[in-house]
Amino acid sequence: MKPPVPSVLTINGGSSSIKFALFECGATLERILAGKIEGVGQPRGTFTVKGSGESENFSRPLVAPDHATAVSALIDWLEPRIKPGALAAIGHRVVHGGPKYWEPTRITPELVEELRRIIPFDPEHLSEEILLMEAFHRRFPKLPQIACFDTAFHHDLPRVAQLLPIPRRYEAQGLRRYGFHGLSFAYLLQELEQVAGKQAAEGRVILAHLGNGASLAAVRGGRCLDTSMALTPAAGLVMGTRSGDVDPGLVSFLARSEQMTPVQFDRMMNHQSGLLGVSETSSDMRELLTRETTDVRAAEAVALFCQQAKKWIGAYAAVLGGLDTLIFSGGIGENAPQVRSRICAGLGFLGITLDSRRNAKNAPLISAGTSRVIVRVIQTNEELMIARSVTRVLKLATSRKNQS
């Protein structure tokens, strides 16, 4: 009897969601199933799956008060749908690897213990990601699991880009600028090489991952020279519910004026700020764009997002000594032509000129023919990057293209 084609399950856990995908490791990495559980910890959630069969293509309500409930429901649904003996490994997106981990690494008790130690670096994600690892280990104890770190892309930032301007003694505790969205950035750079060649991928490139979480990276010669997020994913550009960079004096001011505790301040910065805080209505850019003509708060939230992204692009063009390629990605970057247009407006001095018709259609290439800078829209694929990393670490047989 012919053995089943090995498959890899990828898990991408967020603060209120779990995304998953199943890839077969044949001649190519073929995604045969994908889905997500949203609204974890909220009164109403959904379980959505896209697969090849009608029974594996649905969206239905799912109440998941916590990640433990959500992952249990996911495993119960997945297990009977995976061919016996086919599942070869599970790959996890891990947001923060701290100072010790940056390469894709097999998950061991020692690795989990180190992740527990650095939970204060990213309490928004690491606790839930550890829970997911342990839940899958209990159900599939002999199955290898691989951690793929979002900080890996930035691990060799230039020294000046790593430094935090705080007393040097804290560096010994691992406090430095790390950067995030690394799986997305690595994928975008690989795709750029596929569509435009190695010379373009090794040129002066700004990668803009714009979504509910948002960050930019300045890349030259395939190496990240700077990135907008820092020690935690709360830094940098304004985001859906995260503030991005703010005056650190806010901490003491709110402590004095409102007796706000550090825990309350952290919650405000991560869950009540950003687009949601400024608009007072929504963290969703799509909703804000529909309301901006009638609601000044929505208009100001959109304007702030575009203004900050424009500033980061200008700053990173300076870091790179010029710009050859600008790539938009993420939910906003891929699907909001109005936002891309406003971000690029006024950047003609850098050589950026958009083609309005291409931009309106979310075309892969949106720069005008006269633009010195090539501007592209590339749909990111973190799950595929995780699957590629797993097959590389475990030496699972796939085509050369999928290992690129």
Secondary structure by P-SEA (a helix, b strand, c coil): cccccbbbbbbbbccccccbbbbbcccccccccccccccccccbbbbbbbcccccccbbbbbbbccaaaaaaaaaaacccccccccccbbbbbcccccccccccccccaaaaaaaaaacccccccaaaaaaaaaaaaaacccbbbbbbbcccccccccccccccccccccccccccccccaaaaaaaaaaaaaacccccccccbbbbbbcccccbbbbbcccccccccccccccccccccccccccccaaaaaaaaaccccaaaaaaaacccccccccccccccaaaaaacccccaaaaaaaaaaaaaaaaaaaaaaaaaccccbbbbbcccccccaaaaaaaacccccccccccaaaaaacccccccccccbbbbbbbccaaaaaaaaaaaaacccccccccc
